[in-house]
Amino acid sequence: MSGFDFDTPVDRHASGSYKWDDTPDSKIIPMWVADMDFRTAPVVIEALRKRVEHGVFGYTLVDDSYYDSLTTWFNTRHGYRFDRKQVIYTSGVVPALSAIIKALAPEGSKVALQTPVYNCFFSSVRNNGCIIADAPLKRVDTGAEAFTYLMDFDALERVCSDENVKLMLLCNPHNPAGRCWTRNELEKVAEITHRHGVRVVSDEIHCELTMPGHRYIPYATVDPEAIVCVSPSKAFNTAGLQIANIICPDADIRKAVDKAININEVCDVNPFGPVALKASYSNEGKEWLEALKKYLWHNWVYLKETLNRRLPKCKIAVLEATYLPWIDVSSITDNSSLLEQKLKQEAKVWINSGDMYGQKGYIRINIACPRSSLAEGLDRLCNYLEKL
Ligand SMILES: Cc1ncc(COP(=O)(O)O)c(C=O)c1O
């Protein structure tokens, strides 16, 4: 027992939750968008409470203690050293990716990525007038019930050898493939991209959420020229507080990215984001995070056992990181969008269709919820799929 309670459900209805309130049907169990149904760490709640009680919420100065917390956390926990001067704070990783693309990839140029991948990678490339250059991941079956993904380095080599490819968006660890990339794999990415003059932008928002036996390797430790985006928001369930960081070692590029962020005058952050970040990146935050990771691991084991038993036709991607298992339902249907709708309407469980991530015939399930809710959600899913 950790002393932290992840079991008691928190009623999120009518809390302005995108995940829970964006539907008229309150009976639906939402297992889609990537936030967790747990309260954040007590240390974060307490820090926010103090800030609320202060009662004045004027424009926010991000002070030295913020940068101390950030740099100390990554240095001591992950062996990732960087100087505070390299950091640009911003309101989210997706706005960060968009600003970096705007700054570094001229309209009409290409941006490499590896599908299936987080849907906003597609939109941030397209919305900046750029073209997607896909080096799809390679699926490899690892047994009767499981599969995993490897990087296709030949495909990456081909994509990067196109001189119109200026940037690569790397997802490390990878959503939705569930991979926690190894140092060898990341070194190979660095070698290929450097040879072709492609700059890597590494989205490391899921970096804390590794499963036992897997270790997050900060991409910048193999490629010091990379631009890295991080946020405590996935691990501490604070996405709505909107705080993230870009770590960009090159001063000229940093200036260009900063300009792209400021172009629409949306540079300021709200007063709660920095407070939450500092409390998260603390000893008490770490203790809570370790307990959370154990809980998520048990949820993952529960999901595997349940689906292997009840839906043996559906293989599951090995989950090395994130709380977002990725399931192959192609033996039942390739039309996973329709399946998403049907599951929502008829089974009252809401998952994400693989189409969103560039792969039909798959679904993504968010398991960051109390075990009772996971059990009920999976039961609804299995009851429905068993009949098809
Ligand atoms: C890989 C990845 N990047 C970014 C985000 C969202 O980042 P933010 O909320 O900071 O914009 C998500 C959310 O699920 C994600 O999975």
The ligand as an ORCA input file, in Angstrom:
! r2SCAN-3c Opt
* xyz 0 1
  C       2.601     12.570    -27.561
  C       1.758     13.687    -27.031
  N       2.160     14.966    -27.167
  C       1.434     16.006    -26.703
  C       0.230     15.792    -26.077
  C      -0.584     16.957    -25.574
  O       0.244     17.956    -25.113
  P      -0.331     19.318    -24.511
  O      -1.583     19.005    -23.789
  O       0.787     19.786    -23.595
  O      -0.504     20.249    -25.664
  C      -0.238     14.482    -25.927
  C      -1.554     14.228    -25.300
  O      -2.055     13.155    -25.289
  C       0.537     13.412    -26.403
  O       0.143     12.127    -26.282
*
